[in-house]
Amino acid sequence: METKEIDHIITRYLNHTADAAEEQLLLNWLKEDKTHQKYFMELRDIWLLSKVPDKRGSAKQAFRHFKNQVVLKKTVHRSNQYARLLQWTVSIAALFILCAGGYFLLHQADRTEYVEIAKTYCKVLMPENCKGAVVLPDSSVVWLNAGSTLIYPENFEPDKRNVTLVGEGYFEVKRNPSAPFQVEAGKMLITVLGTTFNVKSYMDDEVVETVLLTGSVNVKVGEQKVYKLHPNQKISLNTRNDRVSVNTVVGSDYNVWKEQRLSFDNASLGDVLNKLEKWYGVEIICADSLRQNIRLSLTVRNEPVNEMLKMISLIVPIKYEFRGKQNIHIYMSGK
């Protein structure tokens, strides 16, 4: 591929205007030779530093601006600071995504790879209203709930398997005694050899929790002691006061979200609404008094959000009001 052609494709990719065929060409070109990767990194550094117009501008204008910056900046040695910038390249993701009630194999997903020295990391972003399964390098499987992010290395090291989760994920970890599997989720560090467990650690949640379904896990909370969980136990961390609690639960209730089913048994209205927000990708506003004082049991499957709210309003004395497609207000019936 000629330099002029690859420069054009790189520009379109960096400007978020490349189509699937161009992204595939770029990926193949990057895999051909390490010098190609180095060339891409250098151009992307220049792009980041030159404040190139985003996709709202024309690709032709962006390319012209970019070429000018390349001429000006290629003669300048990169400082150590810029050499440490994370370099991003696009990847083809093989994710099973659950959207609108069906499974899809998404070839062009929100998965990105970045290179840090000689190590490559993958970052999977699960969109709202979608759920997906990711197969890790060791054949472990992670189900991601809506709005979740998973970061993991392209290849695990021989003696450890470390990943980072923001959001909610259900892990089916392949057993390997010589390489413990660790999940970093906020202030929690979960270590296992091979087991199944659910972790919930959204950035806007006050409580981080891990529920064990099978096997055993060790959970370290900040600098506190390590807690060993047994099946059907849940450890919860209140991020405001760092209080930790361990309770006995029905573990299978905590991974139903990946099976197109969400179940509640005598749950507070607040807990129900929090999970419905993630399930439907909406914002639900409700007074704290209602969230804490009302309890209910129900199962959510593929019902639209308006039907589910109507069902809840028949069970407990509440009314609801849509203010836009993604904003719902809930208040006491009769007010």
C-alpha positions in Angstrom: 0.0 0.0 0.0 1.4 3.4 -1.0 2.3 5.9 1.7 -0.2 8.4 0.4 -3.0 5.9 0.5 -2.3 4.7 4.1 -1.9 8.3 5.3 -5.4 9.0 3.9 -6.8 6.0 5.7 -5.0 6.8 9.0 -6.4 10.4 8.8 -9.9 9.1 8.2 -9.6 6.7 11.1 -8.3 9.3 13.5 -11.0 11.7 12.3 -13.7 9.0 13.0 -14.8 8.9 9.3 -13.2 5.6 8.2 -15.6 3.0 7.0 -15.4 -0.7 8.0 -13.4 -1.7 4.9 -10.8 1.1 5.6 -10.5 0.1 9.2 -9.9 -3.5 8.1 -7.2 -2.4 5.7 -5.6 -0.4 8.4 -5.6 -3.3 10.8 -4.1 -5.6 8.2 -1.4 -3.1 7.4 -0.5 -2.7 11.1 -0.1 -6.4 11.5 2.2 -6.7 8.5 5.3 -5.0 10.1 6.3 -3.4 13.4 7.6 -0.4 11.5 4.0 0.2 10.3 2.9 0.3 14.0 5.7 2.7 14.8 4.7 4.9 11.8 1.1 4.9 13.0 2.1 5.8 16.5 4.2 8.8 15.3 1.4 10.1 13.1 -1.2 9.7 15.9 1.0 11.7 18.3 1.2 14.5 15.8 -2.6 14.3 15.4 -3.2 14.5 19.1 -0.9 17.5 19.4 -2.1 19.3 16.4 -5.8 19.6 17.5 -7.1 18.3 14.1 -10.7 19.1 13.4 -13.1 16.3 14.4 -15.5 14.4 12.2 -17.8 17.4 11.9 -15.3 18.8 9.5 -14.6 17.4 6.1 -12.1 14.5 5.8 -10.3 16.4 3.0 -9.9 19.5 5.2 -8.6 17.3 8.0 -6.2 15.5 5.8 -4.8 18.8 4.5 -4.4 20.2 8.0 -2.8 16.9 9.2 -0.3 16.9 6.3 0.8 20.4 7.2 1.3 19.4 10.8 3.3 16.3 9.7 5.7 18.4 7.7 6.1 20.8 10.6 6.4 18.3 13.4 8.2 15.3 12.0 11.4 17.2 12.4 10.8 17.6 16.1 12.0 14.9 18.4 9.2 13.5 20.6 9.8 14.3 24.3 9.7 11.4 26.8 6.3 12.7 28.0 4.7 12.2 24.6 6.6 8.9 24.1 4.6 7.6 27.0 1.3 8.5 25.5 -1.0 5.4 25.0 -1.1 4.6 21.4 -4.5 3.4 20.1 -5.2 1.2 17.1 -8.5 -0.2 16.0 -9.3 -3.9 16.3 -12.1 -6.2 15.0 -14.1 -7.4 18.0 -15.9 -10.7 18.1 -18.5 -9.9 20.7 -21.9 -11.5 21.2 -24.1 -8.5 21.8 -27.7 -8.6 23.2 -29.6 -5.7 21.9 -33.4 -5.2 21.5 -34.1 -8.8 22.6 -31.7 -10.6 20.3 -28.1 -11.8 20.0 -25.8 -10.4 17.3 -22.2 -11.0 16.4 -20.8 -7.5 16.2 -17.7 -7.3 14.1 -17.4 -3.5 14.5 -17.8 -2.9 18.2 -16.6 -0.4 20.7 -13.5 -2.5 21.4 -10.2 -0.7 21.1 -6.6 -1.8 21.5 -3.7 0.3 22.8 0.0 -0.4 22.9 2.2 0.5 25.9 5.8 -0.4 25.1 5.5 -4.1 24.0 2.1 -4.8 25.7 -1.2 -4.6 24.0 -4.4 -4.0 25.9 -8.0 -4.4 24.8 -10.8 -2.2 26.0 -14.4 -3.3 25.5 -17.2 -0.7 25.9 -20.7 -2.1 26.2 -23.3 0.4 24.9 -26.5 1.2 26.8 -29.4 -1.2 26.1 -26.9 -3.9 25.2 -25.3 -6.9 26.9 -22.4 -8.9 25.5 -20.0 -11.8 26.0 -16.3 -11.4 25.7 -13.9 -14.4 25.3 -10.6 -13.6 27.0 -7.1 -14.9 25.9 -7.3 -17.8 28.3 -10.8 -18.8 27.1 -12.5 -17.4 30.2 -15.8 -15.7 29.4 -17.0 -12.3 30.7 -20.6 -11.2 30.2 -20.9 -7.4 30.4 -24.0 -5.6 31.3 -25.2 -2.3 29.7 -22.8 0.7 30.1 -19.9 -1.5 31.3 -16.2 -1.4 30.4 -13.6 -4.2 30.5 -9.9 -3.7 30.0 -7.6 -6.7 29.6 -4.2 -7.6 28.0 -4.2 -9.1 24.5 -2.1 -12.0 26.0 -2.0 -12.9 29.7 1.3 -13.3 31.5 2.3 -16.8 32.5 1.8 -16.3 36.2 -1.2 -13.9 36.3 -4.4 -12.8 34.6 -5.4 -9.3 35.5 -8.4 -7.4 34.2 -10.2 -4.1 35.1 -14.0 -3.7 35.3 -16.1 -0.6 35.5 -19.8 -1.6 35.5 -21.3 -5.0 35.9 -19.8 -8.3 34.7 -20.4 -12.0 35.2 -17.2 -14.0 35.0 -16.8 -17.7 34.0 -13.1 -18.1 34.8 -11.1 -21.0 33.3 -9.2 -22.8 36.1 -5.4 -22.3 36.1 -3.7 -22.7 39.5 -0.4 -21.3 38.2 -2.0 -18.1 37.1 -4.5 -16.5 39.5 -7.2 -14.4 37.8 -7.7 -10.9 39.3 -10.5 -8.4 38.7 -9.9 -4.8 39.8 -13.3 -3.2 40.4 -12.9 0.2 42.1 -11.6 -0.4 45.7 -12.2 -4.2 45.3 -9.6 -6.6 44.1 -11.1 -10.1 43.5 -8.7 -13.0 43.1 -9.7 -16.5 41.9 -8.2 -19.6 40.3 -11.3 -20.8 38.4 -14.9 -20.1 39.3 -18.1 -18.1 38.4 -19.0 -14.9 40.1 -20.7 -11.5 39.5 -19.2 -8.1 40.1 -21.1 -4.8 40.1 -19.0 -1.6 40.2 -20.6 1.2 38.2 -18.9 4.6 38.8 -22.1 6.3 39.9 -23.1 3.5 42.4 -22.5 4.0 46.1 -22.1 0.3 46.7 -19.6 -2.1 45.0 -20.5 -5.8 45.3 -19.2 -9.3 44.4 -21.5 -12.3 44.5 -20.0 -15.9 44.3 -21.9 -18.6 42.5 -19.4 -21.4 42.4 -15.9 -22.1 43.7 -14.2 -19.6 46.0 -12.8 -16.1 45.7 -10.6 -13.8 47.8 -11.7 -10.2 47.9 -9.4 -7.5 49.1 -11.0 -4.2 50.0 -8.6 -1.2 49.8 -5.9 -1.8 52.4 -8.3 -3.8 54.6 -8.2 -7.5 55.3 -8.9 -10.2 52.6 -12.3 -11.7 52.7 -12.8 -15.3 51.5 -16.2 -15.9 49.9 -18.1 -19.2 49.6 -20.9 -20.0 47.1 -24.0 -17.9 47.6 -22.2 -15.2 49.6 -22.1 -11.5 48.7 -19.6 -8.9 49.8 -20.6 -5.3 49.6 -18.5 -2.2 50.0 -20.0 1.2 50.7 -17.7 3.6 48.9 -18.7 6.6 51.1 -17.7 5.2 54.5 -15.7 2.1 53.4 -18.0 -0.2 55.4 -17.9 -3.9 54.3 -20.6 -6.5 54.8 -20.9 -10.1 53.9 -24.3 -11.7 53.5 -25.8 -15.0 52.4 -27.8 -14.7 49.1 -29.2 -16.7 46.3 -26.3 -16.4 43.9 -28.2 -17.3 40.8 -30.4 -14.2 41.3 -27.4 -12.0 40.5 -26.6 -13.2 37.0 -30.1 -13.4 35.5 -29.5 -10.1 33.7 -27.5 -11.9 31.1 -30.3 -14.4 30.5 -32.8 -11.8 29.4 -34.4 -12.0 32.9 -34.1 -9.8 35.9 -35.6 -11.1 39.2 -36.4 -9.3 42.5 -37.5 -11.0 45.7 -38.8 -8.5 48.4 -36.3 -5.9 47.0 -36.5 -2.2 47.9 -38.0 0.0 45.2 -34.6 1.8 45.1 -32.8 -1.4 44.2 -35.4 -2.2 41.6 -35.2 1.2 40.0 -31.4 1.2 40.0 -31.3 -2.1 38.1 -34.0 -1.1 35.7 -32.0 2.0 34.8 -29.1 -0.2 33.7 -31.5 -2.7 32.1 -33.3 -0.2 30.0 -30.7 2.5 29.7 -32.8 5.2 31.2 -32.7 7.7 34.1 -35.3 7.2 36.8 -35.9 10.0 39.4 -37.6 9.1 42.6 -37.7 10.4 46.1 -35.5 8.6 48.7 -38.5 8.0 50.9 -40.2 6.0 48.2 -36.9 4.1 47.3 -36.4 3.0 50.9 -40.0 2.3 52.2 -41.5 0.3 49.3 -40.6 -3.3 48.7 -41.8 -5.6 45.9 -41.1 -8.9 44.1 -41.2 -9.2 40.3 -39.4 -10.6 37.2 -38.4 -8.5 34.2 -38.0 -10.2 30.8 -38.5 -8.5 27.4 -41.2 -6.0 28.4 -40.8 -2.4 27.2 -40.0 0.0 30.0 -43.5 1.6 29.9 -45.2 -1.8 30.4 -42.9 -2.7 33.2 -43.6 0.6 35.0 -47.3 0.1 34.5 -47.0 -3.4 36.1 -45.1 -1.9 39.1 -47.8 0.8 39.5 -50.4 -2.0 39.8 -48.3 -3.7 42.6 -47.3 -0.6 44.7 -48.9 2.8 45.1 -46.8 4.8 42.6 -47.3 6.8 39.4 -44.8 7.6 36.7 -44.2 10.3 34.1 -42.0 10.3 31.1 -40.1 13.5 30.5 -38.4 12.7 27.3 -37.5 9.2 26.1 -34.7 8.6 28.7 -36.0 10.5 31.7 -38.7 9.1 34.0 -40.1 10.6 37.2 -41.8 8.4 39.8 -43.9 9.8 42.7 -46.5 8.6 45.2 -49.9 7.7 43.9 -52.5 10.5 44.6 -49.9 13.3 44.7 
